[in-house]
Amino acid sequence: TQKILYTNLNDIQNVCNTEKYIYIMINKKLGYIKDKNSFKNYNEKEFLNYIQDKFKEKYINFLDNKRKKLVTMKDIIICIVIFIMFLTMLCGVLTA
């Protein structure tokens, strides 16, 4: 319900869109939370479009499936190494 006047938009680190809230993070300890149910005189879609356009690479849409983490080669190698370690330990237990 409080109006926030913040003019230095370059300091904003991230803007996150979730199902119920919009998080505007200034830094690790300071941010604002906008409840999506509180939109009365302004259209939520217009606001989100404005924020997405304004912050481009800082905008994170948690409702969008495109932001899901892809499996990297490093992840695959770590899984293989852990699997080999598990097999080595299993073989040691079975032969003991």
C-alpha positions as CSV (number, residue, x, y, z in Angstrom):
1,T,0.0,0.0,0.0
2,Q,3.0,2.3,0.3
3,K,4.3,4.2,-2.7
4,I,8.0,3.7,-3.4
5,L,9.9,6.5,-5.2
6,Y,13.1,5.0,-6.4
7,T,15.0,6.8,-9.1
8,N,18.3,5.0,-9.5
9,L,17.2,2.0,-11.5
10,N,20.8,1.1,-12.4
11,D,21.2,-0.2,-8.8
12,I,18.5,-2.8,-9.1
13,Q,20.1,-6.3,-9.3
14,N,17.1,-8.4,-10.2
15,V,13.4,-8.3,-10.8
16,C,11.7,-11.6,-10.3
17,N,8.1,-12.5,-11.4
18,T,6.5,-15.3,-9.5
19,E,2.9,-16.6,-9.3
20,K,1.8,-14.3,-6.5
21,Y,4.5,-11.6,-6.1
22,I,7.0,-9.4,-8.0
23,Y,10.3,-9.0,-6.2
24,I,12.4,-6.0,-7.0
25,M,15.9,-6.6,-5.5
26,I,18.1,-3.6,-4.9
27,N,20.9,-5.8,-3.3
28,K,21.2,-8.9,-1.2
29,K,19.6,-7.3,1.8
30,L,17.2,-4.7,0.4
31,G,14.3,-5.3,-1.9
32,Y,10.6,-4.7,-2.4
33,I,7.8,-7.2,-2.8
34,K,4.7,-6.3,-4.8
35,D,1.7,-8.4,-4.2
36,K,-0.1,-9.1,-7.5
37,N,-3.4,-9.0,-5.8
38,S,-2.9,-5.3,-5.0
39,F,-3.1,-4.0,-8.6
40,K,-6.2,-1.8,-8.7
41,N,-5.6,1.2,-10.8
42,Y,-2.9,-0.3,-13.0
43,N,-2.9,-3.3,-15.3
44,E,-0.6,-6.1,-14.0
45,K,0.2,-7.2,-17.6
46,E,1.3,-3.7,-18.6
47,F,3.4,-3.4,-15.5
48,L,5.1,-6.7,-16.2
49,N,5.7,-5.8,-19.8
50,Y,7.2,-2.5,-18.7
51,I,9.5,-4.1,-16.1
52,Q,10.6,-6.9,-18.6
53,D,11.4,-4.3,-21.2
54,K,13.2,-2.0,-18.7
55,F,15.4,-4.6,-17.0
56,K,15.8,-7.1,-19.8
57,E,18.7,-9.3,-18.6
58,K,17.9,-8.6,-14.9
59,Y,14.3,-9.8,-15.3
60,I,13.7,-13.4,-14.2
61,N,10.3,-14.9,-15.0
62,F,9.8,-17.9,-12.8
63,L,6.5,-18.7,-14.6
64,D,8.4,-19.2,-17.9
65,N,9.6,-22.7,-18.7
66,K,12.5,-21.3,-20.7
67,R,14.3,-20.3,-17.6
68,K,14.7,-24.0,-16.4
69,K,18.2,-25.1,-15.8
70,L,19.8,-27.1,-18.6
71,V,22.0,-30.1,-17.8
72,T,25.6,-29.1,-18.5
73,M,28.5,-31.3,-19.4
74,K,30.0,-30.6,-15.9
75,D,26.8,-32.0,-14.3
76,I,27.1,-35.2,-16.4
77,I,30.8,-35.7,-15.5
78,I,30.0,-35.2,-11.8
79,C,27.3,-37.8,-12.0
80,I,29.6,-40.3,-13.8
81,V,32.4,-39.8,-11.2
82,I,29.9,-40.3,-8.3
83,F,28.5,-43.4,-10.0
84,I,32.0,-44.9,-10.5
85,M,32.9,-44.1,-6.8
86,F,29.6,-45.9,-5.8
87,L,30.4,-48.9,-7.9
88,T,34.0,-49.1,-6.5
89,M,32.6,-49.0,-2.9
90,L,30.0,-51.6,-3.8
91,C,32.6,-53.9,-5.3
92,G,34.7,-53.5,-2.2
93,V,31.8,-54.5,0.1
94,L,30.8,-57.4,-2.1
95,T,34.4,-58.9,-2.2
96,A,35.0,-58.4,1.5
